[in-house]
Amino acid sequence: MKTLFAAAVPLLLAGCAEPVALPVAGPLTRAASSDTFTPAPSGPAMNYTAHSIAEPADWRQLNDAQAPGAGS
């Protein structure tokens, strides 16, 4: 019962308090204004190379080609 009372008192006191006025949203509206807007650059964002879909190759040949001392 003491725990319930200790939890309820701050909630009741906060409910009776006068609400705090919200600050003016000046910085928020300036950040969203159109004079600071810069459009995204045109063109691809990354160096993307398209690859066609193919059947899986032999993994042993791929591994040997990429391993140190390839071709041995």
Beta strands, then each sheet from edge to edge (+ up, - down):
end
